[in-house]
């Protein structure tokens, strides 16, 4: 890279780190497009997304609507959603259910097990078991068989962001994608979710989901 361009790149990394709430050590890399530089964090998210999306929303985000995962994800929930290709076309529609239960372990840590069953419009059914641990009032971690490493979940008011790497089977081979799953709790106790899927930092699709507790449906 040209020496002047390299200095510009280093300056952009410093500015990105200072203004986008991301430590410089978490920046995975940067690329140049014309006269502009774009930096990516360790999940492949650009400077306009990820961490700061938890910190720059409106003042509407009051602690009165604070998400408590063990309260919302308790018992049975219905879910409905769509998978959207990066060109905006609907790839799949789906419906399913989740069933979660939380218990404290011998060390006093609150742990949850959530069974997820999804049926797609193609007729395919997928199952997943999430194993969650509450680390503090605003942070959780989780594992699942089709995740690569841990999922981290950060809570801020009525918002939550889950970051993880998911293994997706395809006809040719299994691929791993970075997922940034943004969730919002509505005043009616319904959860809306928008998960952005990326491969090598490139946005390849989205998953839009609505989660409704069954006990709310039956009222």
C-alpha positions, 0 to 999 in steps of 0.5 A, spaced: 500 500 500 502 507 498 505 510 504 500 516 504 494 511 503 497 507 509 497 513 514 490 515 512 488 507 513 491 508 520 488 515 522 481 512 520 482 506 524 484 511 530 478 515 528 473 509 528 475 506 534 474 513 538 467 514 535 464 507 534 465 505 541 469 499 539 476 498 542 482 498 537 484 491 538 477 489 536 478 491 529 479 485 524 481 489 518 479 495 513 478 495 506 479 501 501 473 503 496 475 509 492 477 514 497 473 511 503 476 506 508 471 501 511 473 498 518 470 491 520 470 489 527 471 482 529 464 480 527 464 483 520 460 489 522 461 496 519 462 502 523 455 504 523 452 497 526 454 493 532 456 495 539 454 502 538 447 500 536 446 499 543 448 506 545 446 511 540 438 510 540 433 515 542 431 516 549 425 512 549 430 506 551 427 506 558 429 501 564 422 500 565 422 496 559 429 492 561 429 485 557 430 480 562 431 473 558 429 469 563 423 472 564 421 473 557 424 466 554 420 462 560 415 456 558 413 456 551 413 461 545 411 461 538 415 464 533 414 467 525 419 469 520 422 470 514 429 469 511 431 475 506 436 474 501 441 480 500 437 483 494 431 483 498 427 477 495 424 472 500 428 466 501 424 462 506 418 463 510 418 459 517 414 458 523 416 454 530 416 454 537 421 455 543 420 452 550 425 454 555 426 453 563 431 456 567 434 454 574 440 456 578 446 451 579 450 449 585 455 455 584 449 460 584 449 461 576 442 462 573 442 457 567 437 456 561 436 451 556 431 453 550 429 448 545 427 451 538 424 447 533 423 451 526 419 449 520 420 452 513 415 453 508 419 448 504 417 443 509 424 442 512 425 442 520 430 444 524 432 443 531 436 447 536 438 447 543 440 453 546 444 453 553 444 459 556 448 462 562 447 469 565 453 472 567 450 479 570 444 483 569 446 486 562 450 480 559 449 472 557 452 467 554 450 461 550 452 455 546 448 450 541 451 445 537 451 449 530 455 455 533 462 456 532 464 458 539 460 462 544 454 467 543 454 473 547 448 477 548 448 484 551 442 487 554 441 495 554 433 497 556 428 494 551 434 492 546 439 486 546 444 484 541 446 477 540 453 476 536 455 469 534 458 464 528 453 459 526 454 453 521 449 452 516 449 446 511 448 447 504 448 442 498 456 443 497 458 444 504 457 447 511 459 454 511 460 459 517 456 465 517 457 471 522 450 473 525 448 480 529 441 478 532 438 485 534 432 484 538 427 489 541 421 488 546 415 491 545 410 494 550 405 489 549 411 484 551 412 481 544 419 480 541 421 483 534 428 480 532 432 482 526 438 478 524 444 480 519 448 474 516 455 476 513 460 471 510 467 474 510 464 481 512 459 481 506 452 482 508 448 476 505 441 476 508 437 477 514 432 473 518 426 477 521 422 474 527 417 475 531 416 472 538 410 471 542 409 468 549 404 462 548 401 465 555 399 471 552 396 468 546 391 464 550 389 470 554 
